[in-house]
């Protein structure tokens, strides 16, 4: 039985001018759920992400992942023909995504006012290091800098060592989530006003301004209120979470580590009974998180002594039987064979060509959130550079071969 295609955003067209991770993540989220996302790339090299973590060929798996379900069009924005093509595509799009340094679009003659003339309904979603306004707005910066500015980096790592970075571009990805959310919020507003005959949404309300540092800052929970109300300046606590105990990673007999989150009051009681420490369960000073946090070292020593006597699988089985939240610390190899991920279609297989060889059955992360019990199927991986140039420029904009050549910066003219 053929599954009905689920595509809530079918009919929405997105013009993506972004490079790297932030704006392309927003584009991926919209493409995953049916939007037609036209990714504009520079001639020759395309998005620089094509070369990040590149092991073979000319297009990395990172690019294939973040730019899945999109179409690639090559345009040379240094030329008038290229700019004209972008404006023509903007006129036929609902959303534009970009993550250039503020002022770049304006210098190219493609600022919001110009785009608005081409399409008075266009939603313009802009991602930058520090936003489009303020004293730092023109400063360049990748997510690593934004994570530091947002307060995130200061809390990652052990207290006796310098702050460290997490192993993924979390700042870019969170900014991309906000950009996609902002774009859909504005799209909803636009369509609601059309239904209510309330008039067009003004340009100022159709510009979504996402700053990387603010995206990270928004994730920092009560960091600022705690500081301003109580003078509490949170610091790095390693694998723990400030004020919550016991919750940490522990090494088992077989050398594997597990994470146990036994910080709920009732959970804590079962947890201590499971590790054979009823004295800690009954201790009146350990009945609340505040008390347990004060004695976190003692608790972690007791738990670590227990895990050191058991292999990870046995420790996890005992904790599961007691209803204590715990789990293994997975590697890529673990995720690749996990039955839970497989059951929800969260690893989808594709044959991938490097240009030199065909790699069969390469797994890619599925689409989140799930609709209809399983991850929706990925339609296609991130496209080859310029794979859809002729399709889009000829089919959507009715350009002839000479116009396509001029706009895309091709070295050799196409024959009409």
N, C-alpha and C positions, 0 to 999 in steps of 0.2 A: 504494500500500500504506500503510495507516494505521500510524503509529508507535505502539508500545506506550507507554502513559503510564508514565513513571518517577517514582515518588513515594515515596521511602523512608520519609518521615515521615507518610504518610497514616494517619489515625486518631489522630494527636496533636493535641490542642487547646491553643492558647496564648492567654492573656489578656494583652493588652498595654496597660499603663496609661501608657506613656512618651510624652514629647514630644521634639521636636527630632531628634537624630540617633542618639545612642548606643543606647538601648533599641530604637527603631524599626529600627536596622540589625540588631540581633539578631533581631528579629521577622521582618524581611525574609529573612534567611538561612534561618530555619526554614520560612517560608512558601514560599520558592523550591523546597523539596524536599518539599512536599506537606502540611505541617502546616496546620491551620485556625487562622489567626491572627485573633482578634477584637480590633480596636483600639478602645479606649474614648477618646472625645474629649469635651471640654467643650462645652456648648451655645453656639451663636452663632459662636464663632471657631474652635473645634476646635484641633488641633495648630498651634502658631505657625509651624511649618515651611510651612504652606500659603501664608504670605505672604513667605517668604524668596525673594529673587531672582524676585519675581513680576513678569512683564512684561505679562501680559494676564489677564483673568478674575479668579477668586477662589481658584485653586489652582495653585501653582507646579509647574514640571516637577521641581523638587527633591523636593517632596512625592510627586508621582506616581511618581518613581523609587524612593525609599526605602521607600515604603509599598505597593509592588506586591504582588499576590497576597494581599492582606488584605481584611478586612471592617471597615467603619466603623460603630460604634454610638455614639450620643450618650447620655451619662448625666451627670446633675448630681450630683457627689459631695458637694455642699454640703447635699443633702437626704437624709433618712433613706431615702426610696424609692430614690434613686440608689445609696446605699451597700448597701442590701439587694439590689439587682440585681447589683452587683459581687460580693457574697458568693455569690449564687446562681450566677453565671457561674464564679466560682472553684471552686465545688463540682463543676462539670462540666468542669474544665480539668485539664491535666497540668502546665502551666508558667505561671507569672505573671512578666511582665517589668515593671520600673518603673525610672525614673531621676529620681525626685524627690529633693529635698534630704533627708538623713536626718532622720527624725522626722516627716515629712509624713504618711505613711501612718498612723503611730501617732496623730497628732492627729486624723485623720479617722475613727479607730476601725477601721482596716483593717490594723493591724500584723500581723506574722507569727503571733502567738499566736491572734489572731482568725481569720485566714485558715486556720490549721491546724485550728481547730475546725470550720470549714466543710468542709475537705478535708484529712484527715491524710496524704494522699499528694502534696499539691501541692508542686511545686518552685518556690521563690521566688527569682527572680534580680533582684538589686538593683545598679544602677549609680549611682555618685555621684562627686563630685569627688575625695574623699579616703578613701572607704570608710565603713563604718558604725561604726567604732571609732577610737580615737586622738584626740589633742588637736585635730586639724583637721577631725574628722569632720562637725561641724555647719556648717562654712564652705561657702558656696556657691561655685561656680566652673565656668566652661565649659572646653572642651578647651584653649583658648588658654592658660589659667592652668596647667592640668595638664601641658601640653607643656613649659612653662617649669620647673615643679617636677620633672618627670621627667628633666631633663637634656637633652632633645631640642633645645629652642629654642637653647641655647647653641652647638650645633654646626652650625646652619643659617645660611649666609651667608658673606660674605667676612671675612677676619680684621681688616681695617681699617675695618669698618662695624659698626653695631649688629646683633644677631641679627635674623633675619627669620622670617616664618611661611611655611610651604608653602601652596600655593593651595587646599588642600582640608582638611576637618575630620578630619585623620588621627587625632587623639587619640580622638575620638568613635567613629570607624570601627573602630579597633583594640580599643577597649573593647567595642564591639558584637560583634566576633569572639570575644573572650574570654567574653562573656556567653552567646553561643550555644553555644560549646564547653562551658562550665561546665554549662549547662542540659542538654545532651545527655549529658554525663558522669554527672550526677545521675540522669537518666532511665534510663540504662543500669544504674546501680547499683540503682535501684528495681526494675527489671524482673528483674535477676539475682537479687535477694533473693527476689522472688516465686517464681521458678523453683526456688530452693534451699530454699524454705520457711524462710528465715532470719529472718523477722520484718520489721516495717516499718523504714524508714530514719528515724532520729530527726530532729526538726525542725532541730536545729543543723547537720546534714549536708545538709539540703535547702535551706539558704539560701546562695545563691551571691552573694558580695560582691565586686563589681568596682569598683575605684577607677580613675578616669581617669589620675591621675598614676602609679599603679603599672603600668597597661597600657603607658604610654609608657616608663617606667623599664625594663620588661622587654625592650624593644626595643633597649636601649643597649649590647648586646654586652658587651665586657670593660671598660667605662668605669670601674667601681668597682674591680675586681681590679687593673687596671693602675695605678690611682692608689694603692691601699693597699699594693700589693706594691712598686711602683717609684717612686712619687711622680710618675707621669706624669699630668698634667692636660690632657686633650685639648681642643683649641681649634678654632675654625672654620678651614676650609681651602678655602672656596669650592666649586668644582666637583669637587675632589679627594676622596679618602678617606684618612684618616690612615694613614700607613705603607704605602700601596699606590701603586705608580707603574710606568709611566705610565698613568693613568686619569683622563680629563678630557673636557671639551667643547671643540671647536675650530671656529673660523670658517673657512668655505670661500670660494672666489673669488666665488661668486654671492651671498654674504651669509648663506647658510644655515649653521646649526651642526650638527655631528654629535658623537656621543659615541663614544669609542673606549676599550675596556677591554683594554689590551695588557699587563697586569701579570703574567701567568703567565710563568715563566722561559723555557719553550720558545716561547711565543707572542711574547714580547719579541724573540727573535732574528728571527723572521719579520717582525715589525712594523718593525724597524729596517732590514731589507733592503728592505722595500717602500717605505719613504720615502727610500731612497737614502743611508742612513747606516750602512754596514757597520762604520764605526769605532766607533759607539756599541754595535753588537751585540757587537763583540769586546772592548770595554773591560773589563778584569778587575774594575774597581770597580762595574760595573753588572750583574753576573751574579745578584744577589739583590735582593729587594724592598727590603731595608734600604739597600743601596747606591744603588739607583735613587731611593728616597725622598730620600736626602741630596742628590741632584743633579736633583731634580724640575723645577727652573726651567730648567735646561739642556735637559732632555728635552722639556719643553713648548714651548720656543722652537723646537727642531728640528722637532717635529711640526707646530706652528703655521705654520712657514715652508712646509712641504710642502702642508698643506691650503689655504693661501692661494693656491696656484697651480692648484688644481683646483676644479671645481664639485662640490657635495656628492655628486651621483650618481656621478661618476667616482671620487672618493675612496673612497666606500663600495664600489664595484665592485672596486677594487684591493685593498682590505682583505679583502673577502669571498673573493676569489681566493686570498689568502694565508692564509685561515683565522684572521683576526684579528677578534675580536668587536667589532662596530661597528654603529651604527644612526643613523637620523635622529632629530631631536627633533620629535616629532609635535605638531601642533595638532589641535583638534577637526575641522577640515576634512580633515586628513590621515587621521585615524582613520576618518572617515565613508566614505572611498573605498578603504580598505586591503583588499586581497584576503585577507590572513590572518585578519583579524577576520571578514570575510564568510564565509569557508570554514567557520568554527566557530560560525556563527550568533550572534556576539557583539554584533551590532547588530540589534535586532528592531524592526520598524516597526509603529506604531499610529496610527490617526486619533485626534486629541485635540481635544475641544471646550473652548473657553475660556468658553463661555456666550454668547459673541458671534459666534463663527465656528468652523468646523471646520478644524483644521490637519491635512492629510492626510500620512500616511507619515512621522511623526516617529520618529526612531531612539532607542531606549533601550538601555542596556548589558545584555548577556545575563547568564545565570546562571552563576556560578562556584562550585565546580569543574564541569568537563564530565563527564557520564556518558553513555556511548553515542555517542562521536565528535563530538557537537555540543552546544552549550549547550541546556539544556532550554528549552522554550517558556515565556515569561511568560504566565500565565493571564489576568491583568488588571492594569491600572495602579492606582496608589493611588486609592482610591475617593473619590467625593464625600462631603462631610461628612454623616454619619448615613445613608448610603445603605442600610445593612443593619440599621438599628435595629429595624424591625418584624419583619424576617425572623428575627433572633436572639431578641429578647425575646418575640415571640409564638410562634415555632416551637420554640425551645430551652427557654424558661422558662415557656411557657404563660401569659403575662401577657395580660390583656385591655387594651382601648384606654385605659381610665382609668389603669390601672397603668403603661402605657407612657408616657402623658402625664406622670404624676407623676415617674417615674424619669428621663425624658429632659429635663425642664424645658421642654417645649414651651409656647408662649404660649397656644395655642388647643387645647382638648381635642379629641381624636379622637372621632368618633361611634362608639358600640359597634355 
